């Protein structure tokens, strides 16, 4: 990476009064140039309270949409508008709305890995780091729809004994991990601590001593005295883990094809330092949302923010959608 490129980005940040938010799955050089690095919940909070004129989200587009929904007066940029998500593409609005329409009395709990349109017909948004807290706030007598990640939903339903109906979606990165090869890897490294993201399938999660969000997995590596970890999530998180614990050995859980222990999100990796520089120079690509859509989507995100801030919330009795 060119040090000159880093200096140009830093200069542009000052000129544009911009802040850079980066997800843990981005390349290390992007994480290092960012003002805030974290999981999707942390980035949403940082974006919501930012006073910068320009917020550049180095992650995937749904994350930048969440920031725009929560902080609409700011210019919100992404390095590449093509940086999508298999969970978003796997839960198209019309199909998700049909599912929602079939269960009008249920509470629709939607993972933050979703489009602004899907957020707009949801009752509350969750992330992997706050989902348990939000489930606790839902009345026990209410039916729950959970989407679009079925594996996260099933993990939560089992752990918290909350029956749910699941959307049939999954993360294309986390479903690649292979249980048979993981078992074989564990036999080679019996001293390793197994940690996994809840988007993984249950046959992977059964081996993990810690299942949690990217920030929770990072915390485990920071605080657990073990010197070796097998990690079942996207490899970008290793950058922060190594910064916190340079003394540990990190091994990524194996994928099915057997060619390597490597699993990268192709969408996260579409971003680059050059694209960040270009976005700050041109103030494009910019996230634009119809105001009616944005306001409707904010309802479900606000409910998430309020619950996690300790505030009481009310729940709608019946789903009714009047359009954007």
KEFIDO-753301 format. One record per residue (C-alpha): y, z, x. Coordinates in nm, 2 decimals, always signed. Each point is the difference from the previous one (the first is absolute). Layout:
BEGIN
NODE        v        w        u
NODE        Y        Z        X
...
***
This chain:
BEGIN
NODE        v        w        u
NODE    +0.00    +0.00    +0.00
NODE    +0.35    -0.09    +0.13
NODE    +0.22    +0.29    +0.06
NODE    +0.29    -0.23    -0.07
NODE    -0.14    -0.05    -0.36
NODE    +0.00    +0.38    -0.05
NODE    +0.36    +0.02    +0.11
NODE    +0.10    -0.28    -0.23
NODE    -0.16    +0.17    -0.29
NODE    +0.16    +0.33    +0.08
NODE    +0.34    -0.18    +0.03
NODE    -0.05    -0.17    -0.34
NODE    -0.09    +0.33    -0.16
NODE    +0.33    +0.14    +0.10
NODE    +0.20    -0.31    -0.10
NODE    -0.16    -0.02    -0.34
NODE    -0.03    +0.38    -0.06
NODE    -0.37    -0.06    -0.05
NODE    -0.30    +0.23    +0.01
NODE    -0.36    -0.12    +0.08
NODE    -0.30    +0.16    -0.18
NODE    -0.34    -0.09    +0.13
NODE    -0.35    +0.07    -0.12
NODE    -0.27    +0.15    +0.22
NODE    -0.20    -0.33    -0.02
NODE    +0.27    -0.20    +0.18
NODE    -0.03    -0.09    +0.37
NODE    +0.11    +0.27    +0.24
NODE    +0.31    -0.17    +0.11
NODE    +0.13    -0.02    -0.36
NODE    -0.08    +0.37    -0.05
NODE    +0.19    +0.08    +0.32
NODE    +0.32    -0.18    -0.11
NODE    +0.00    +0.15    -0.35
NODE    +0.21    +0.29    -0.11
NODE    -0.27    +0.14    -0.22
NODE    -0.38    -0.06    +0.02
NODE    -0.24    +0.12    -0.26
NODE    -0.23    -0.07    -0.30
NODE    +0.12    -0.16    -0.32
NODE    +0.11    +0.32    -0.17
NODE    +0.20    +0.11    +0.30
NODE    +0.17    -0.35    +0.03
NODE    +0.08    +0.01    -0.37
NODE    +0.17    +0.34    +0.04
NODE    +0.19    -0.11    +0.31
NODE    +0.11    -0.32    -0.17
NODE    +0.11    +0.19    -0.31
NODE    +0.23    +0.23    +0.19
NODE    +0.13    -0.24    +0.26
NODE    +0.38    -0.04    +0.03
NODE    -0.03    -0.31    +0.21
NODE    +0.15    -0.33    -0.14
NODE    -0.32    -0.18    +0.10
NODE    -0.36    +0.12    -0.02
NODE    -0.26    -0.21    +0.18
NODE    -0.36    +0.08    -0.10
NODE    -0.25    -0.10    +0.26
NODE    -0.31    +0.02    -0.21
NODE    -0.11    -0.20    -0.30
NODE    +0.21    -0.13    -0.28
NODE    -0.10    +0.25    -0.27
NODE    +0.13    +0.28    +0.23
NODE    +0.34    -0.17    +0.02
NODE    +0.00    -0.05    -0.38
NODE    -0.05    +0.38    -0.04
NODE    +0.31    +0.06    +0.22
NODE    +0.21    -0.24    -0.19
NODE    -0.11    +0.15    -0.33
NODE    +0.09    +0.35    +0.12
NODE    +0.32    -0.10    +0.19
NODE    +0.13    -0.31    -0.19
NODE    +0.35    -0.02    +0.15
NODE    -0.13    -0.06    +0.36
NODE    -0.10    -0.33    +0.16
NODE    -0.38    +0.03    +0.05
NODE    -0.15    -0.24    +0.25
NODE    -0.35    -0.09    +0.10
NODE    -0.09    -0.19    +0.32
NODE    -0.24    -0.24    -0.19
NODE    -0.01    -0.05    -0.38
NODE    -0.36    -0.12    +0.05
NODE    -0.12    +0.35    +0.10
NODE    -0.19    +0.07    -0.32
NODE    -0.29    +0.23    -0.09
NODE    -0.35    -0.06    -0.14
NODE    +0.05    +0.28    -0.25
NODE    +0.32    -0.16    -0.13
NODE    -0.15    -0.35    -0.03
NODE    -0.31    +0.15    -0.16
NODE    +0.20    +0.17    -0.28
NODE    +0.21    -0.28    -0.15
NODE    +0.25    +0.12    -0.26
NODE    -0.14    -0.18    -0.31
NODE    -0.36    +0.12    +0.06
NODE    +0.12    +0.36    +0.08
NODE    +0.21    +0.00    -0.31
NODE    -0.30    -0.11    -0.21
NODE    -0.20    +0.29    +0.14
NODE    +0.30    +0.23    -0.07
NODE    +0.03    -0.14    -0.36
NODE    -0.36    +0.08    -0.07
NODE    +0.06    +0.37    +0.09
NODE    +0.34    +0.07    -0.16
NODE    -0.05    +0.38    -0.02
NODE    -0.12    +0.04    +0.36
NODE    +0.22    +0.10    +0.30
NODE    +0.01    -0.29    +0.24
NODE    -0.01    +0.13    +0.36
NODE    +0.07    -0.28    +0.24
NODE    -0.03    +0.00    +0.38
NODE    +0.32    -0.10    +0.18
NODE    -0.18    -0.30    +0.14
NODE    +0.11    -0.20    -0.31
NODE    +0.27    -0.24    -0.11
NODE    +0.33    +0.10    -0.15
NODE    -0.12    -0.16    -0.33
NODE    -0.31    +0.22    +0.00
NODE    +0.20    +0.31    +0.08
NODE    +0.22    -0.08    -0.30
NODE    -0.29    +0.04    -0.24
NODE    -0.15    +0.31    +0.17
NODE    +0.07    +0.36    -0.09
NODE    +0.00    +0.14    +0.36
NODE    -0.05    -0.14    +0.35
NODE    -0.21    +0.18    +0.26
NODE    -0.07    -0.04    +0.37
NODE    -0.31    +0.12    +0.18
NODE    +0.21    +0.30    +0.14
NODE    +0.12    +0.13    -0.34
NODE    -0.26    -0.12    -0.26
NODE    -0.17    +0.34    -0.03
NODE    +0.33    +0.18    -0.07
NODE    +0.09    -0.26    -0.27
NODE    -0.34    +0.02    -0.16
NODE    +0.04    +0.37    -0.04
NODE    +0.32    -0.06    -0.20
NODE    -0.18    -0.22    -0.26
NODE    -0.12    +0.19    -0.31
NODE    -0.38    +0.04    +0.01
NODE    -0.04    -0.14    -0.35
NODE    +0.16    -0.34    +0.09
NODE    -0.21    -0.30    +0.09
NODE    +0.09    -0.15    +0.34
NODE    +0.01    -0.36    +0.11
NODE    +0.00    -0.03    +0.38
NODE    +0.07    -0.32    +0.18
NODE    +0.00    -0.22    +0.19
NODE    -0.21    +0.16    +0.28
NODE    -0.33    +0.11    -0.15
NODE    -0.12    +0.17    +0.31
NODE    +0.30    +0.23    +0.03
NODE    -0.04    +0.07    -0.38
NODE    -0.37    +0.08    +0.02
NODE    +0.06    +0.23    +0.30
NODE    +0.27    +0.19    -0.19
NODE    -0.21    +0.01    -0.32
NODE    -0.29    +0.15    +0.18
NODE    +0.20    +0.24    +0.21
NODE    +0.21    +0.14    -0.29
NODE    -0.25    -0.04    -0.28
NODE    +0.24    -0.23    -0.20
NODE    -0.18    -0.28    -0.20
NODE    +0.19    -0.33    +0.03
NODE    -0.03    -0.36    -0.08
NODE    +0.04    -0.22    +0.30
NODE    +0.16    -0.34    +0.07
NODE    -0.25    -0.21    +0.21
NODE    +0.22    -0.03    +0.31
NODE    -0.04    +0.07    +0.37
NODE    +0.17    -0.02    +0.33
NODE    -0.14    -0.30    +0.20
NODE    +0.04    +0.20    +0.32
NODE    -0.17    +0.33    -0.09
NODE    -0.30    -0.16    -0.17
NODE    -0.10    -0.17    +0.32
NODE    -0.13    +0.31    +0.16
NODE    -0.38    +0.00    +0.02
NODE    -0.20    +0.32    -0.08
NODE    -0.31    -0.09    +0.19
NODE    +0.19    -0.08    +0.32
NODE    +0.22    +0.31    -0.05
NODE    -0.32    +0.21    -0.01
NODE    -0.12    -0.16    +0.32
NODE    +0.33    +0.06    +0.17
NODE    -0.01    +0.37    -0.11
NODE    -0.34    +0.03    +0.17
NODE    +0.16    -0.12    +0.33
NODE    +0.29    +0.23    -0.04
NODE    -0.13    +0.33    -0.16
NODE    +0.30    +0.19    +0.13
NODE    +0.25    -0.22    -0.18
NODE    +0.19    +0.11    -0.31
NODE    -0.02    -0.26    -0.28
NODE    +0.32    -0.06    -0.19
NODE    +0.06    -0.26    -0.28
NODE    +0.25    -0.14    -0.24
NODE    -0.09    +0.04    -0.37
NODE    +0.03    -0.38    -0.05
NODE    -0.34    -0.02    +0.18
NODE    -0.32    -0.03    -0.21
NODE    -0.19    +0.31    -0.08
NODE    -0.28    -0.08    +0.25
NODE    +0.26    +0.02    +0.28
NODE    +0.17    +0.31    -0.14
NODE    -0.33    +0.19    -0.02
NODE    +0.00    +0.03    +0.38
NODE    +0.36    +0.12    +0.04
NODE    +0.10    +0.36    +0.05
NODE    +0.36    -0.09    -0.09
NODE    +0.10    -0.26    -0.26
NODE    +0.37    -0.05    -0.05
NODE    +0.31    -0.21    +0.03
NODE    +0.11    -0.15    +0.33
NODE    +0.24    +0.29    +0.05
NODE    -0.28    +0.25    -0.07
NODE    -0.23    -0.18    +0.25
NODE    +0.27    +0.01    +0.26
NODE    +0.05    +0.38    -0.07
NODE    -0.37    +0.05    +0.06
NODE    +0.00    -0.17    +0.33
NODE    +0.31    +0.20    +0.10
NODE    -0.14    +0.34    -0.09
NODE    -0.38    -0.02    +0.04
NODE    -0.10    +0.10    +0.35
NODE    -0.28    -0.26    +0.01
NODE    +0.03    -0.26    +0.28
NODE    -0.16    -0.28    -0.19
NODE    +0.06    -0.16    -0.35
NODE    -0.16    -0.28    -0.19
NODE    +0.27    -0.14    -0.23
NODE    -0.06    -0.20    -0.31
NODE    +0.34    -0.15    -0.08
NODE    +0.22    -0.28    +0.13
NODE    +0.04    +0.00    +0.38
NODE    +0.38    +0.02    +0.01
NODE    -0.01    +0.37    -0.05
NODE    -0.16    +0.04    +0.34
NODE    +0.35    -0.05    +0.16
NODE    +0.13    +0.32    -0.15
NODE    -0.32    +0.19    +0.06
NODE    +0.00    -0.09    +0.37
NODE    +0.37    +0.10    +0.02
NODE    -0.08    +0.34    -0.15
NODE    -0.34    +0.05    +0.18
NODE    -0.03    -0.21    +0.32
NODE    -0.30    +0.21    +0.10
NODE    -0.23    -0.11    -0.29
NODE    -0.24    -0.29    -0.03
NODE    +0.06    -0.21    -0.32
NODE    -0.27    -0.22    -0.13
NODE    +0.05    -0.22    -0.30
NODE    -0.28    +0.00    -0.25
NODE    -0.20    -0.33    +0.02
NODE    +0.02    -0.29    -0.24
NODE    -0.29    -0.19    -0.14
NODE    -0.01    -0.31    +0.22
NODE    -0.07    +0.20    +0.31
NODE    +0.23    -0.19    +0.23
NODE    +0.23    +0.29    +0.07
NODE    +0.12    +0.34    -0.11
NODE    +0.33    -0.14    -0.12
NODE    +0.16    -0.04    -0.34
NODE    +0.36    -0.11    -0.03
NODE    +0.20    -0.08    -0.32
NODE    +0.10    -0.36    +0.03
NODE    +0.30    +0.06    -0.23
NODE    +0.14    +0.28    +0.21
NODE    -0.05    -0.20    +0.31
NODE    +0.21    -0.29    -0.14
NODE    +0.31    +0.20    +0.10
NODE    +0.13    -0.03    +0.36
NODE    +0.29    +0.12    +0.21
NODE    +0.15    -0.36    -0.01
NODE    -0.01    +0.00    -0.38
NODE    +0.17    +0.34    -0.01
NODE    +0.28    -0.13    +0.22
NODE    +0.03    -0.31    -0.22
NODE    +0.01    +0.20    -0.32
NODE    +0.28    +0.23    +0.13
NODE    +0.20    -0.30    +0.13
NODE    -0.02    -0.20    -0.33
NODE    -0.05    +0.29    -0.25
NODE    -0.30    -0.19    -0.13
NODE    -0.26    +0.00    -0.15
NODE    +0.14    +0.25    -0.25
NODE    -0.18    +0.17    -0.28
NODE    +0.16    -0.09    -0.34
NODE    -0.11    +0.14    -0.33
NODE    +0.10    -0.06    -0.36
NODE    +0.19    +0.31    -0.10
NODE    -0.20    +0.06    -0.32
NODE    -0.32    -0.03    +0.20
NODE    +0.14    +0.23    +0.27
NODE    +0.10    +0.27    -0.25
NODE    -0.33    -0.01    -0.17
NODE    -0.19    +0.03    +0.33
NODE    +0.22    +0.29    +0.10
NODE    -0.13    +0.21    -0.28
NODE    -0.35    +0.02    +0.15
NODE    +0.13    +0.05    +0.35
NODE    +0.25    +0.27    -0.11
NODE    -0.29    +0.18    -0.17
NODE    -0.18    +0.00    +0.33
NODE    +0.30    +0.13    +0.19
NODE    +0.08    +0.27    -0.26
NODE    -0.36    +0.13    +0.00
NODE    -0.01    +0.02    +0.38
NODE    +0.33    +0.18    +0.00
NODE    -0.14    +0.27    -0.23
NODE    +0.18    -0.12    -0.31
NODE    -0.16    +0.00    -0.34
NODE    -0.04    -0.34    -0.17
NODE    -0.08    -0.12    -0.35
NODE    -0.27    -0.26    -0.08
NODE    +0.03    -0.28    -0.25
NODE    -0.23    +0.03    -0.31
NODE    -0.05    -0.37    -0.03
NODE    +0.05    -0.31    +0.21
NODE    +0.26    -0.25    -0.13
NODE    +0.13    -0.29    +0.20
NODE    +0.30    -0.20    -0.12
NODE    +0.02    -0.23    +0.29
NODE    +0.23    -0.04    +0.30
***
